[in-house]
Amino acid sequence: MPSSELWAGALSLLLIHHETGCRHSALNAARLLDRIGALDEIDADTRNLCERASSRLSSGKEQHHAGTA
C-alpha cells in the first residue's frame, strides 16, 4: 500500500485544484496519482481509478456532474 503521504498529497492537490482552479495543482495531483497507480501492490480497481483521475486532471477536461464513482 502506498504511504499515507502520497495519498494525502494527491488529495490535498486535488482539493486545491477544485477550490482554486489551480492548473499546477491538477497536474501535480495527476503525477502523484500516476505514481500511486504504478506501484506493484495496488489492486486493479484502484489502479484504474488512479489512471482515470490522472487522465482527467491532465487533460484539463474534468467533468462536473453528479454520478457514481
C-alpha positions as CSV (number, residue, x, y, z in Angstrom):
1,M,0.0,0.0,0.0
2,P,1.3,3.5,-0.8
3,S,2.4,5.7,2.0
4,S,-0.2,7.9,3.5
5,E,1.9,10.9,2.4
6,L,1.3,10.0,-1.2
7,W,-2.4,9.7,-0.8
8,A,-2.6,12.8,1.4
9,G,-0.5,14.8,-1.2
10,A,-2.7,13.7,-4.1
11,L,-5.9,14.5,-2.2
12,S,-4.6,17.9,-1.0
13,L,-3.6,18.9,-4.5
14,L,-6.9,17.7,-5.9
15,L,-8.8,19.9,-3.3
16,I,-6.6,22.9,-4.1
17,H,-7.4,22.5,-7.7
18,H,-11.1,22.1,-7.0
19,E,-11.2,25.1,-4.7
20,T,-9.0,27.5,-6.7
21,G,-8.8,26.1,-10.2
22,C,-5.0,26.0,-10.0
23,R,-3.8,24.1,-13.1
24,H,-0.4,23.3,-11.5
25,S,-2.2,21.6,-8.6
26,A,-4.2,19.5,-11.1
27,L,-1.0,18.4,-12.9
28,N,0.8,17.6,-9.7
29,A,-2.1,15.6,-8.4
30,A,-2.1,13.7,-11.7
31,R,1.6,13.0,-11.3
32,L,1.1,11.6,-7.8
33,L,-1.8,9.5,-8.9
34,D,0.4,8.1,-11.7
35,R,3.0,7.2,-9.1
36,I,0.4,5.5,-6.9
37,G,-1.1,3.6,-9.8
38,A,2.3,2.4,-10.9
39,L,3.0,0.7,-7.6
40,D,3.1,-3.1,-7.7
41,E,1.0,-3.5,-4.6
42,I,-2.0,-1.5,-6.0
43,D,-5.0,-3.6,-6.9
44,A,-6.5,-3.3,-10.4
45,D,-9.6,-1.3,-9.4
46,T,-7.5,1.3,-7.5
47,R,-5.0,1.4,-10.4
48,N,-7.9,2.0,-12.9
49,L,-9.3,4.8,-10.6
50,C,-5.9,6.5,-10.3
51,E,-5.5,6.3,-14.1
52,R,-8.9,7.7,-14.8
53,A,-8.5,10.6,-12.3
54,S,-5.0,11.3,-13.6
55,S,-6.2,11.4,-17.2
56,R,-9.0,13.8,-16.4
57,L,-6.7,16.1,-14.4
58,S,-4.0,16.1,-17.1
59,S,-6.4,16.8,-19.9
60,G,-8.0,19.8,-18.2
61,K,-11.4,18.5,-19.1
62,E,-12.8,17.4,-15.7
63,Q,-16.5,16.7,-15.8
64,H,-18.5,18.4,-13.1
65,H,-21.7,16.4,-12.7
66,A,-23.3,14.1,-10.1
67,G,-22.9,10.4,-10.7
68,T,-21.4,7.3,-9.4
69,A,-17.7,6.9,-8.7
